[in-house]
Amino acid sequence: MPFVRKIVNSNILAGIIDVPEGLKNKKVEVLVFPLEDNTINDSSNKNHKLAKGILAKYKNPAFIDRESTAWVEAVKEKHEYR
């Protein structure tokens, strides 16, 4: 199995991966191996869910006309007696 081994300054990796504080500004060894098991990529895609429509069951059409003034009313209620 071919692989790549290289010693580099950890600063060049900062934009690519999260480098722990203890390794910053130091020389580090980078090893690159081919990924032969494709189940890792497949499983991450299966668990991906969208948030679109998740709160639809809580919507109340009676409040739609009050949306434009809701924030102003909430601030008034909270700070009215100060």
ChimeraX attribute file (.defattr): number of C-alpha atoms within 10 A of each C-alpha:
attribute: neighborCount
match mode: 1-to-1
recipient: residues
	/A:1	4
	/A:2	6
	/A:3	8
	/A:4	9
	/A:5	10
	/A:6	9
	/A:7	10
	/A:8	13
	/A:9	15
	/A:10	18
	/A:11	15
	/A:12	11
	/A:13	14
	/A:14	12
	/A:15	8
	/A:16	8
	/A:17	9
	/A:18	8
	/A:19	14
	/A:20	9
	/A:21	7
	/A:22	7
	/A:23	12
	/A:24	15
	/A:25	12
	/A:26	11
	/A:27	12
	/A:28	15
	/A:29	11
	/A:30	13
	/A:31	10
	/A:32	10
	/A:33	10
	/A:34	9
	/A:35	7
	/A:36	7
	/A:37	8
	/A:38	8
	/A:39	8
	/A:40	10
	/A:41	9
	/A:42	10
	/A:43	10
	/A:44	9
	/A:45	9
	/A:46	8
	/A:47	8
	/A:48	8
	/A:49	7
	/A:50	7
	/A:51	7
	/A:52	7
	/A:53	7
	/A:54	8
	/A:55	8
	/A:56	8
	/A:57	7
	/A:58	7
	/A:59	9
	/A:60	8
	/A:61	8
	/A:62	7
	/A:63	9
	/A:64	10
	/A:65	9
	/A:66	11
	/A:67	9
	/A:68	9
	/A:69	9
	/A:70	13
	/A:71	11
	/A:72	10
	/A:73	12
	/A:74	11
	/A:75	10
	/A:76	11
	/A:77	10
	/A:78	9
	/A:79	8
	/A:80	9
	/A:81	6
	/A:82	4
